[in-house]
Amino acid sequence: MTSENVTEDESIMSLDPTGKGQARWTMRWKTARNAFDITFDGRVSAARQ
């Protein structure tokens, strides 16, 4: 397989073959995101929706 034939999904899966990276990232940054959400009065979460 050449680099031209690699899709974005395949390249992401190769970086996280078990699929647990998103859950780990969410748990790690959840408190920080909540703190920003409180500090900036909900503007951070509103931008994500």
Beta strands, then each sheet from edge to edge (+ up, - down):
end
